[in-house]
Amino acid sequence: MARTLAPRGPTGLAASDRVPRRSQAGARWRSAAAYLALAAGGVVVVFPFAWMLATALKTPQQIFELKFWPSAPTLDNIRQVLLATQFPRWFANSLGVAAATTASVAFFDSLVGYTLAKLRFPGRDVIFIVILSTLMIPTEMLVIPWYIMSARLGWIDTYWGILFPGIMSAFGVFLMRQFMAGVPDELLEAARIDGLSEFGLFARIALPLVRPALAALCIFTFLGNWNAFLWPLIVIQTPEMRTLPVGIALFSGEAGSSWHLIMAASTLAVLPVLAVFALLQRQIIEGVVLTGLRS
Amino acid sequence: MPRPKSKRSSTTSGPSRRTSSAADSGAAGAGRPDRDAGVAVSGPAARTRRGLSLRARRTLSAYTFLAVPLGFFLAIRIAPAAGALVISLHRWNIVGTDQPFVGLANFREVLSDRQFWQAAANTLRYAAAGIPAQLALGFAAALLLRRAVRFRGFFRTVYFVPFVTPVVAAAWVWQWMYSPNFGPLAMIAGRLGLPAPLRTPALALYAITALVVWEYLGFQVVIFLAGLEAIPQVYYEAAAVDGARGWDLFRHITVPLLNATLVFSVVYATIVYLQLFTQVLNMTFGDPGGPLGNTATIVLYVYTLGFQRFHMGQAAAATVVLFAALLGVALLQLTVLTRRVEY
């Protein structure tokens, strides 16, 4: 009985486990069960990666043996994908397109967000509503006009053609406006009096203060563009211009049942992303929370 | 809603940013009292060297900053959306040169196309299966993670990995896992007496849904965790003092206070599921949408119609219908889901 009451004291409340525990032993069991369930879920979540890697390291014959891990792992498949396809080119294309798009979104969205939040001028609210309303338009509705437009302007199968639809985002404008609103007016006014130009106020005063939001926007934009598939699939025509997702999809489609090669290509696409994620995981996850909850 | 990370304010920017910037502005103001006072007296009508009023100058710089972005949103978002409407009223074949006006004929053709309705029904089926699964699993995992103090960060990271994994690569890995005879998921299905999921019309859609749930689970967990952490601890303590127990606490504190998070999750997931394309195309690459079209989605329908059969007019009509549906869903969700938020 004494044991049951003990956790209800101030120490029980201070513990991060917020539900008052009925008994120490019961709590221990439930905690163990929680870890067990989480671990089981973790195995399910991670399994596809293990299966991908295992297949990528097998010879074509070993694929059809019922053995999970190859007895003699081989890097031949990886080598073959790197040498026989334009994989490095696709990787560079994706990197370039995603980086350029992210830089553009970071600059324009924060500038527009700042202008809409901190400058007072006629037409401001109308402009904000117009930009926000474009969020309602689904990409699918736009790809057909974009394609016709690109065909007329000669943008098909060019880098500009791949990235032009994404160089600004209404979501980013909305996000940055929210955060720019938190920049104190007195600070801007003081810097204005010191003779800083209007652009200087944005770039040197406001922007450094919203750096976490900006980082989150950059992460979201980069991820989105790194993964972009529908529009690149439509606008890209030659193998050299493919981005990584388009390259992987078309390569895998042509590879038939050469699963050792398809998985090698997937591994090559996944590993760099996992490496970056391992380095930046806290910033990435918190950035997602930051953008998610503010919207 | 309080910021979820306020506990670690020393590393995040929130509160510390506020104090430092307030200090800066105070210092700047104090350092130059003469200039500060000078402008405050002259006010907005003051003339600058160029002869423009401060207000006009500010308006000018605002529109200078906005010129390029406004041009972008008009030319790359609004005009193409209107363009889709125009195209949907014409017979628009990319190879032909003339595009005759055909009125609503494209809409009639799309709306009488059995494949369109099948794709629409499939899209709803994906959403109806995937969204509840994703929310329930994500919520369960978040609640478990609240209990698991020691490895919370580790598990959160592990669950989040699929969300940052390139979708196309993941779809091919899952297709291989479903491969009859050799794929582990097909083997498990076999043990359960089921046929190979991806090859079976009745199961294929749910096999693809599993991939989407796997992909978004970690995102959902992270969002729910942030929502749970934002609930003030004192509510639980007060309720506990009043004698409330586990389930009561959950029902009367956790669920209502998590409403905003739930609304966000449902709206976000709805947008994702109604626009499914990449996962479906890559998991059924040889025959997009499956031989009987039983995994095809609206977007896949639009893609095949517009970019493989080149019936741009009809495809545009289908996107206009999709747009109307998304708008309807958004309005419905706003009215239904936000009703209970005010607590």
Interface residues (C-beta under 8 A of the other chain):
Chain A: L13 S16 D17 R18 V19 P20 R30 S31 A34 Y35 A37 L38 G41 G42 V44 V45 V46 F47 P48 F49 W51 M52 T55 I63 F64 L66 F108 L111 V112 Y114 T115 L119 R120 F121 P122 R124 I127 V130 I131 T134 M136 I137 P138 T139 E140 M141 L142 V143 I144 P145 W146 Y147 I148 M149 A151 F164 P165 I167 M168 A170 V173 G182 V183 P184 E186 L187 A190 A191 I193 D194 E198 F199 F202 L209 R211 P212 L223 W226 N227 F229 L230 I234 L244 P245 V246 I248 A249 S252 G253 W259 I262 M263 A265 S266 A269 V270 V273 L274 F277 Q281 R282 I284 I285 E286 V288 V289 G292 L293 S295
Chain B: M1 P4 K5 T12 S13 R17 R18 S21 A22 D24 S25 A28 G29 R32 R35 D36 V39 R58 T59 S61 A62 Y63 F65 L66 V68 P69 L70 F72 F73 I76 R77 I78 A79 P80 A81 G83 A84 I87 W92 I94 L137 A141 L144 L145 R146 R147 A148 V149 F151 G153 F155 R156 T157 V158 Y159 F160 V161 P162 F163 V164 T165 P166 V167 V168 A169 A170 W172 V173 W174 W176 M177 S179 F182 P184 W214 L217 G218 F219 V222 I223 A226 G227 Q233 Y236 E237 A240 R245 G246 L249 T261 F264 Y268 Q275 F277 T278 L281 N282 F285 G286 I298 V299 V302 Y303 G306 F307 M312 A315 A316 T319 V320 L322 F323 L326 L327 A330
